[in-house]
Amino acid sequence: MTTATATREGRIEIAGLTKRFGGFTAVDDLSFDVEPGRITGFLGPNGAGKTTTLRMLLGLIRPTRGTATIGGRQYTTLSRPLSTVGAALEATNFHPGRSGRDHLRVLADTSGIPTSRVDELLELTGIPAAARKRAGGYSMGMRQRLGLAAALLGDPQVLVLDEPANGLDPEGIRWLRGFLRHLSEEGKTILVSSHLLREVEQTVDDVVIIANGRLVRAGTMADLRGTPGALVRTSDVAGLAGALRVADVTSTVQDDDSLVADTTDLRLVGDVALRAGLPIYGLTPRAADLEALFFELTEGTNRNLGEAAAPAERDAVTGEEGANE
């Protein structure tokens, strides 16, 4: 398979996607792409339409308008879906009386996947010791690991994960971050929905932010952070700004009387201040904060939470009522 073919087959494309439940619009003309070999964070307030979007991507809810495709094809047309896309939308879709290993074996048997793959994934996700215990007794973190193992059974090119860090302790979150990075370096396409903004900032390459079912910002983490600089606190802001100009470093005075120098060289800033005899009591790298940007973009009343939704449409596959998030 050529690189171009792998890229095409692994790309998620959301185009003009819209979902209405009666008079309630959960997703509104949403468009974005998710590229192979990258981790994309899918963010938005509660009720923004994240889960509804993921369920349309996976063929669980029919869109009112628009398309959601994986490698140019809708999920329902994939001949071997488990080998193309792995999904973990919730950590409760297993029989509580069945062991974790048996849960995976049933999924593997129905898709013609060897049992050896089950044991491999139990090791990879760190739950071999609990594999023979009933899944109903698992902690939330263990359920998340079991769900991730199930999503990876068919060694898919694409992973779609809804809040995968929920219930994980700090060690588990660190493990998940490294595990997803390893998978992305193998060329897999990874779309992660999350509300843990600090964790997303340390994990993802790209970010898609939605509010009220509509796209408000999409881009790389580097683009969203903007131009990096140095945040400086001094008792003589004007004097330091002048000294930096002499050293060919531009700067901007902030509302709180701090100074942002347009350089990432903290040593240079410190040396300039020392030569000018100016005191510094704060000198740190500065970049846009994802959490601050998120709230700036999504602040205000969440329309989707404030309106009474029409009765939910039933899932196209399961027959259950669809979530209106």
C-alpha positions as a LaTeX table, in Angstrom:
\begin{tabular}{lrrr}
\hline
Residue & $x$ (\AA) & $y$ (\AA) & $z$ (\AA) \\
\hline
Met1 & 0.00 & 0.00 & 0.00 \\
Thr2 & 1.43 & 3.39 & $-0.98$ \\
Thr3 & 1.65 & 6.30 & 1.45 \\
Ala4 & $-0.98$ & 8.18 & $-0.56$ \\
Thr5 & $-3.36$ & 5.22 & $-0.41$ \\
Ala6 & $-2.85$ & 4.77 & 3.35 \\
Thr7 & $-3.46$ & 8.48 & 3.87 \\
Arg8 & $-6.65$ & 8.40 & 1.83 \\
Glu9 & $-7.96$ & 5.28 & 3.58 \\
Gly10 & $-7.20$ & 6.65 & 7.03 \\
Arg11 & $-8.66$ & 10.13 & 6.67 \\
Ile12 & $-11.87$ & 11.05 & 8.50 \\
Glu13 & $-13.90$ & 13.65 & 6.61 \\
Ile14 & $-16.87$ & 15.45 & 8.14 \\
Ala15 & $-18.64$ & 17.58 & 5.51 \\
Gly16 & $-21.69$ & 19.76 & 6.13 \\
Leu17 & $-22.86$ & 17.36 & 8.82 \\
Thr18 & $-26.19$ & 18.31 & 10.36 \\
Lys19 & $-28.48$ & 16.49 & 12.79 \\
Arg20 & $-31.88$ & 17.69 & 13.91 \\
Phe21 & $-34.10$ & 16.02 & 16.48 \\
Gly22 & $-37.46$ & 17.56 & 15.63 \\
Gly23 & $-36.97$ & 21.30 & 16.07 \\
Phe24 & $-33.70$ & 20.85 & 17.96 \\
Thr25 & $-30.42$ & 21.11 & 16.04 \\
Ala26 & $-27.72$ & 19.05 & 17.76 \\
Val27 & $-25.10$ & 19.37 & 14.99 \\
Asp28 & $-25.21$ & 22.28 & 12.55 \\
Asp29 & $-23.36$ & 22.23 & 9.19 \\
Leu30 & $-20.16$ & 20.84 & 10.74 \\
Ser31 & $-17.06$ & 20.26 & 8.59 \\
Phe32 & $-13.52$ & 19.18 & 9.51 \\
Asp33 & $-10.92$ & 16.54 & 8.61 \\
Val34 & $-8.84$ & 14.20 & 10.78 \\
Glu35 & $-5.52$ & 13.16 & 9.28 \\
Pro36 & $-3.60$ & 9.86 & 9.61 \\
Gly37 & $-0.56$ & 9.80 & 11.84 \\
Arg38 & $-1.97$ & 12.53 & 14.07 \\
Ile39 & $-3.99$ & 12.74 & 17.29 \\
Thr40 & $-6.92$ & 15.13 & 16.99 \\
Gly41 & $-8.72$ & 16.44 & 20.07 \\
Phe42 & $-12.48$ & 16.96 & 19.63 \\
Leu43 & $-13.58$ & 19.52 & 22.21 \\
Gly44 & $-16.72$ & 21.35 & 23.21 \\
Pro45 & $-18.91$ & 22.10 & 26.23 \\
Asn46 & $-21.53$ & 19.61 & 27.40 \\
Gly47 & $-24.33$ & 19.64 & 24.85 \\
Ala48 & $-22.08$ & 20.91 & 22.05 \\
Gly49 & $-22.80$ & 17.92 & 19.81 \\
Lys50 & $-19.59$ & 15.90 & 20.17 \\
Thr51 & $-21.15$ & 12.51 & 20.94 \\
Thr52 & $-23.86$ & 12.99 & 18.32 \\
Thr53 & $-21.16$ & 13.70 & 15.74 \\
Leu54 & $-19.21$ & 10.57 & 16.69 \\
Arg55 & $-22.35$ & 8.44 & 16.56 \\
Met56 & $-23.14$ & 9.71 & 13.06 \\
Leu57 & $-19.56$ & 8.94 & 12.00 \\
Leu58 & $-20.02$ & 5.35 & 13.24 \\
Gly59 & $-23.40$ & 4.86 & 11.61 \\
Leu60 & $-25.34$ & 4.77 & 14.87 \\
Ile61 & $-27.44$ & 7.83 & 14.01 \\
Arg62 & $-28.53$ & 8.95 & 10.54 \\
Pro63 & $-27.54$ & 12.53 & 9.70 \\
Thr64 & $-30.21$ & 14.95 & 8.60 \\
Arg65 & $-27.81$ & 16.32 & 6.03 \\
Gly66 & $-24.14$ & 16.07 & 5.11 \\
Thr67 & $-21.65$ & 13.21 & 5.25 \\
Ala68 & $-19.25$ & 11.58 & 7.69 \\
Thr69 & $-16.78$ & 9.23 & 6.01 \\
Ile70 & $-13.71$ & 7.14 & 6.83 \\
Gly71 & $-11.38$ & 6.72 & 3.89 \\
Gly72 & $-14.08$ & 8.15 & 1.65 \\
Arg73 & $-16.68$ & 5.57 & 2.73 \\
Gln74 & $-19.53$ & 5.64 & 5.21 \\
Tyr75 & $-19.09$ & 3.30 & 8.16 \\
Thr76 & $-22.15$ & 1.21 & 7.23 \\
Thr77 & $-20.59$ & 0.35 & 3.84 \\
Leu78 & $-17.29$ & $-0.98$ & 5.23 \\
Ser79 & $-16.82$ & $-4.67$ & 4.47 \\
Arg80 & $-14.65$ & $-5.28$ & 7.58 \\
Pro81 & $-15.44$ & $-2.39$ & 9.93 \\
Leu82 & $-13.51$ & $-3.76$ & 12.93 \\
Ser83 & $-10.35$ & $-3.86$ & 10.82 \\
Thr84 & $-10.88$ & $-0.33$ & 9.53 \\
Val85 & $-12.05$ & 1.65 & 12.54 \\
Gly86 & $-12.00$ & 0.88 & 16.25 \\
Ala87 & $-14.33$ & 2.82 & 18.52 \\
Ala88 & $-14.86$ & 3.20 & 22.26 \\
Leu89 & $-17.83$ & 5.49 & 22.91 \\
Glu90 & $-18.64$ & 4.26 & 26.39 \\
Ala91 & $-17.08$ & 1.99 & 28.98 \\
Thr92 & $-20.21$ & $-0.02$ & 29.77 \\
Asn93 & $-20.97$ & $-1.97$ & 26.56 \\
Phe94 & $-20.07$ & $-5.39$ & 27.94 \\
His95 & $-21.82$ & $-8.16$ & 29.85 \\
Pro96 & $-21.10$ & $-7.61$ & 33.57 \\
Gly97 & $-21.03$ & $-11.34$ & 34.28 \\
Arg98 & $-18.49$ & $-12.11$ & 31.57 \\
Ser99 & $-14.75$ & $-11.84$ & 32.16 \\
Gly100 & $-12.76$ & $-9.20$ & 30.33 \\
Arg101 & $-10.96$ & $-11.88$ & 28.33 \\
Asp102 & $-14.22$ & $-13.61$ & 27.36 \\
His103 & $-15.69$ & $-10.26$ & 26.29 \\
Leu104 & $-12.81$ & $-9.77$ & 23.89 \\
Arg105 & $-12.93$ & $-13.41$ & 22.74 \\
Val106 & $-16.59$ & $-13.09$ & 21.75 \\
Leu107 & $-15.82$ & $-9.96$ & 19.72 \\
Ala108 & $-12.81$ & $-11.65$ & 18.14 \\
Asp109 & $-14.73$ & $-14.83$ & 17.24 \\
Thr110 & $-17.47$ & $-12.89$ & 15.48 \\
Ser111 & $-14.87$ & $-11.13$ & 13.32 \\
Gly112 & $-12.54$ & $-14.04$ & 12.65 \\
Ile113 & $-9.74$ & $-12.63$ & 14.79 \\
Pro114 & $-7.43$ & $-15.17$ & 16.49 \\
Thr115 & $-7.47$ & $-15.55$ & 20.28 \\
Ser116 & $-3.76$ & $-14.72$ & 20.35 \\
Arg117 & $-4.71$ & $-11.14$ & 19.46 \\
Val118 & $-6.90$ & $-11.01$ & 22.58 \\
Asp119 & $-4.04$ & $-11.99$ & 24.85 \\
Glu120 & $-1.72$ & $-9.54$ & 23.10 \\
Leu121 & $-4.10$ & $-6.65$ & 23.72 \\
Leu122 & $-4.69$ & $-7.59$ & 27.35 \\
Glu123 & $-0.94$ & $-7.21$ & 27.81 \\
Leu124 & $-0.73$ & $-3.99$ & 25.80 \\
Thr125 & $-3.53$ & $-2.31$ & 27.75 \\
Gly126 & $-2.17$ & $-3.45$ & 31.11 \\
Ile127 & $-5.03$ & $-5.65$ & 32.35 \\
Pro128 & $-3.79$ & $-9.27$ & 32.09 \\
Ala129 & $-4.17$ & $-9.83$ & 35.84 \\
Ala130 & $-7.83$ & $-8.80$ & 35.75 \\
Ala131 & $-8.65$ & $-10.54$ & 32.48 \\
Arg132 & $-10.33$ & $-13.55$ & 34.11 \\
Lys133 & $-12.39$ & $-11.50$ & 36.57 \\
Arg134 & $-15.96$ & $-10.48$ & 35.81 \\
Ala135 & $-16.00$ & $-7.17$ & 33.97 \\
Gly136 & $-18.93$ & $-6.00$ & 36.12 \\
Gly137 & $-16.47$ & $-5.66$ & 39.00 \\
Tyr138 & $-13.97$ & $-3.56$ & 37.08 \\
Ser139 & $-13.19$ & $-0.01$ & 38.15 \\
Met140 & $-13.96$ & 2.77 & 35.67 \\
Gly141 & $-10.30$ & 2.92 & 34.71 \\
Met142 & $-10.19$ & $-0.84$ & 34.04 \\
Arg143 & $-13.32$ & $-0.56$ & 31.93 \\
Gln144 & $-11.65$ & 2.16 & 29.87 \\
Arg145 & $-8.67$ & $-0.10$ & 29.22 \\
Leu146 & $-10.97$ & $-2.98$ & 28.27 \\
Gly147 & $-12.84$ & $-0.69$ & 25.88 \\
Leu148 & $-9.58$ & 0.40 & 24.29 \\
Ala149 & $-8.51$ & $-3.24$ & 23.89 \\
Ala150 & $-11.82$ & $-4.00$ & 22.16 \\
Ala151 & $-11.36$ & $-1.02$ & 19.82 \\
Leu152 & $-7.92$ & $-2.31$ & 18.81 \\
Leu153 & $-8.91$ & $-5.94$ & 18.19 \\
Gly154 & $-8.93$ & $-5.69$ & 14.41 \\
Asp155 & $-5.72$ & $-3.60$ & 14.30 \\
Pro156 & $-7.70$ & $-0.75$ & 12.69 \\
Gln157 & $-6.23$ & 2.21 & 10.84 \\
Val158 & $-8.63$ & 4.61 & 12.61 \\
Leu159 & $-9.45$ & 5.00 & 16.32 \\
Val160 & $-12.44$ & 6.97 & 17.62 \\
Leu161 & $-12.40$ & 7.42 & 21.40 \\
Asp162 & $-14.97$ & 9.26 & 23.49 \\
Glu163 & $-13.53$ & 10.49 & 26.83 \\
Pro164 & $-10.91$ & 7.69 & 27.06 \\
Ala165 & $-9.20$ & 9.21 & 30.12 \\
Asn166 & $-12.34$ & 9.19 & 32.29 \\
Gly167 & $-11.74$ & 7.18 & 35.45 \\
Leu168 & $-8.00$ & 6.79 & 34.90 \\
Asp169 & $-5.63$ & 7.73 & 37.71 \\
Pro170 & $-2.62$ & 9.99 & 36.94 \\
Glu171 & $-0.44$ & 6.98 & 36.12 \\
Gly172 & $-3.15$ & 5.63 & 33.80 \\
Ile173 & $-3.51$ & 8.98 & 32.05 \\
Arg174 & 0.23 & 9.14 & 31.50 \\
Trp175 & 0.15 & 5.59 & 30.12 \\
Leu176 & $-2.73$ & 6.47 & 27.78 \\
Arg177 & $-0.89$ & 9.53 & 26.49 \\
Gly178 & 2.18 & 7.47 & 25.60 \\
Phe179 & 0.09 & 4.65 & 24.14 \\
Leu180 & $-1.85$ & 6.97 & 21.81 \\
Arg181 & 1.37 & 8.66 & 20.74 \\
His182 & 2.85 & 5.25 & 19.87 \\
Leu183 & $-0.21$ & 4.39 & 17.78 \\
Ser184 & $-0.11$ & 7.72 & 15.94 \\
Glu185 & 3.57 & 7.20 & 15.14 \\
Glu186 & 2.52 & 3.94 & 13.48 \\
Gly187 & 0.38 & 6.06 & 11.15 \\
Lys188 & $-3.01$ & 5.51 & 12.76 \\
Thr189 & $-5.70$ & 8.18 & 12.68 \\
Ile190 & $-6.87$ & 9.03 & 16.20 \\
Leu191 & $-9.88$ & 11.17 & 17.08 \\
Val192 & $-10.30$ & 11.78 & 20.82 \\
Ser193 & $-13.27$ & 13.52 & 22.41 \\
Ser194 & $-12.44$ & 14.90 & 25.85 \\
His195 & $-13.26$ & 17.57 & 28.42 \\
Leu196 & $-9.86$ & 17.24 & 30.18 \\
Leu197 & $-8.31$ & 20.28 & 28.52 \\
Arg198 & $-4.97$ & 20.16 & 30.31 \\
Glu199 & $-4.55$ & 16.53 & 29.31 \\
Val200 & $-5.59$ & 17.21 & 25.71 \\
Glu201 & $-3.00$ & 19.98 & 25.51 \\
Gln202 & $-0.26$ & 17.47 & 26.35 \\
Thr203 & $-1.57$ & 14.73 & 24.06 \\
Val204 & $-2.94$ & 15.97 & 20.74 \\
Asp205 & $-1.45$ & 17.38 & 17.53 \\
Asp206 & $-4.63$ & 19.02 & 16.22 \\
Val207 & $-7.73$ & 20.47 & 17.86 \\
Val208 & $-11.35$ & 20.80 & 16.70 \\
Ile209 & $-13.54$ & 22.94 & 18.98 \\
Ile210 & $-17.32$ & 23.08 & 18.57 \\
Ala211 & $-20.10$ & 24.91 & 20.41 \\
Asn212 & $-23.84$ & 24.73 & 19.82 \\
Gly213 & $-23.19$ & 22.07 & 17.20 \\
Arg214 & $-21.05$ & 24.38 & 15.05 \\
Leu215 & $-17.32$ & 24.58 & 14.42 \\
Val216 & $-15.68$ & 27.52 & 16.21 \\
Arg217 & $-11.99$ & 26.72 & 15.68 \\
Ala218 & $-9.81$ & 24.02 & 14.12 \\
Gly219 & $-6.05$ & 23.86 & 13.71 \\
Thr220 & $-2.80$ & 22.47 & 14.99 \\
Met221 & $-1.85$ & 22.95 & 18.63 \\
Ala222 & 1.10 & 25.03 & 17.42 \\
Asp223 & $-1.20$ & 27.35 & 15.45 \\
Leu224 & $-3.64$ & 27.71 & 18.32 \\
Arg225 & $-0.85$ & 28.58 & 20.73 \\
Gly226 & 0.27 & 31.38 & 18.45 \\
Thr227 & 3.74 & 32.91 & 18.51 \\
Pro228 & 5.64 & 31.87 & 21.65 \\
Gly229 & 7.42 & 34.44 & 23.76 \\
Ala230 & 8.71 & 35.24 & 27.24 \\
Leu231 & 6.52 & 36.64 & 30.02 \\
Val232 & 8.53 & 39.06 & 32.17 \\
Arg233 & 7.60 & 40.77 & 35.42 \\
Thr234 & 9.62 & 43.77 & 36.49 \\
Ser235 & 9.16 & 46.96 & 38.51 \\
Asp236 & 10.31 & 49.04 & 35.51 \\
Val237 & 8.33 & 47.85 & 32.48 \\
Ala238 & 9.16 & 50.88 & 30.30 \\
Gly239 & 12.86 & 50.64 & 31.10 \\
Leu240 & 13.02 & 46.93 & 30.23 \\
Ala241 & 11.05 & 47.45 & 27.03 \\
Gly242 & 13.59 & 50.07 & 25.98 \\
Ala243 & 16.53 & 47.83 & 26.84 \\
Leu244 & 15.02 & 44.98 & 24.84 \\
Arg245 & 14.56 & 47.28 & 21.82 \\
Val246 & 18.27 & 48.05 & 21.89 \\
Ala247 & 18.86 & 44.27 & 21.77 \\
Asp248 & 16.50 & 44.02 & 18.73 \\
Val249 & 13.76 & 42.29 & 20.76 \\
Thr250 & 10.24 & 43.70 & 20.45 \\
Ser251 & 7.87 & 43.48 & 23.41 \\
Thr252 & 4.32 & 44.28 & 24.47 \\
Val253 & 3.11 & 45.64 & 27.81 \\
Gln254 & 0.14 & 43.68 & 29.20 \\
Asp255 & $-2.81$ & 45.02 & 31.19 \\
Asp256 & $-1.34$ & 43.61 & 34.42 \\
Asp257 & 1.92 & 45.57 & 33.87 \\
Ser258 & 3.83 & 42.48 & 32.82 \\
Leu259 & 5.82 & 42.39 & 29.60 \\
Val260 & 5.73 & 39.85 & 26.77 \\
Ala261 & 9.01 & 39.73 & 24.86 \\
Asp262 & 8.93 & 38.29 & 21.34 \\
Thr263 & 11.62 & 35.71 & 21.96 \\
Thr264 & 11.86 & 32.25 & 23.49 \\
Asp265 & 15.43 & 32.91 & 24.67 \\
Leu266 & 14.91 & 33.46 & 28.41 \\
Arg267 & 18.64 & 33.78 & 28.96 \\
Leu268 & 18.79 & 36.68 & 26.50 \\
Val269 & 16.00 & 38.52 & 28.34 \\
Gly270 & 17.70 & 37.95 & 31.68 \\
Asp271 & 21.08 & 39.14 & 30.35 \\
Val272 & 19.52 & 42.30 & 28.87 \\
Ala273 & 17.85 & 43.12 & 32.19 \\
Leu274 & 21.08 & 42.47 & 34.12 \\
Arg275 & 23.14 & 44.74 & 31.85 \\
Ala276 & 20.52 & 47.47 & 32.22 \\
Gly277 & 20.45 & 47.07 & 35.99 \\
Leu278 & 16.72 & 46.30 & 35.98 \\
Pro279 & 15.15 & 43.93 & 38.52 \\
Ile280 & 13.17 & 40.90 & 37.32 \\
Tyr281 & 10.90 & 38.94 & 39.62 \\
Gly282 & 9.28 & 36.71 & 37.03 \\
Leu283 & 10.52 & 35.18 & 33.76 \\
Thr284 & 8.63 & 32.30 & 32.14 \\
Pro285 & 7.91 & 30.93 & 28.63 \\
Arg286 & 4.58 & 32.14 & 27.27 \\
Ala287 & 2.22 & 30.40 & 24.87 \\
Ala288 & $-1.53$ & 30.45 & 24.42 \\
Asp289 & $-3.30$ & 28.34 & 27.04 \\
Leu290 & $-5.77$ & 25.84 & 25.53 \\
Glu291 & $-8.12$ & 26.12 & 28.49 \\
Ala292 & $-8.22$ & 29.92 & 28.23 \\
Leu293 & $-8.73$ & 29.73 & 24.47 \\
Phe294 & $-11.48$ & 27.13 & 24.88 \\
Phe295 & $-13.50$ & 29.28 & 27.27 \\
Glu296 & $-12.91$ & 32.38 & 25.16 \\
Leu297 & $-14.34$ & 30.61 & 22.11 \\
Thr298 & $-17.25$ & 28.88 & 23.84 \\
Glu299 & $-18.24$ & 31.41 & 26.51 \\
Gly300 & $-21.88$ & 32.46 & 26.79 \\
Thr301 & $-25.10$ & 30.51 & 27.03 \\
Asn302 & $-24.98$ & 27.06 & 25.50 \\
Arg303 & $-28.01$ & 27.07 & 23.24 \\
Asn304 & $-28.23$ & 23.29 & 23.13 \\
Leu305 & $-28.52$ & 23.04 & 26.90 \\
Gly306 & $-31.05$ & 25.87 & 27.11 \\
Glu307 & $-33.59$ & 24.48 & 24.67 \\
Ala308 & $-35.96$ & 21.61 & 25.20 \\
Ala309 & $-35.06$ & 18.97 & 22.69 \\
Ala310 & $-37.57$ & 17.05 & 20.65 \\
Pro311 & $-37.88$ & 13.31 & 21.32 \\
Ala312 & $-34.61$ & 11.65 & 20.36 \\
Glu313 & $-34.41$ & 9.76 & 17.09 \\
Arg314 & $-33.67$ & 6.07 & 17.46 \\
Asp315 & $-30.26$ & 4.74 & 16.49 \\
Ala316 & $-30.04$ & 3.39 & 12.99 \\
Val317 & $-28.32$ & 0.24 & 14.23 \\
Thr318 & $-29.29$ & $-0.46$ & 17.82 \\
Gly319 & $-32.83$ & 0.86 & 17.83 \\
Glu320 & $-32.09$ & 2.76 & 21.06 \\
Glu321 & $-32.83$ & 6.44 & 21.43 \\
Gly322 & $-29.92$ & 8.63 & 20.34 \\
Ala323 & $-28.13$ & 10.95 & 22.73 \\
Asn324 & $-28.81$ & 14.64 & 22.15 \\
Glu325 & $-25.40$ & 15.86 & 23.20 \\
\hline
\end{tabular}
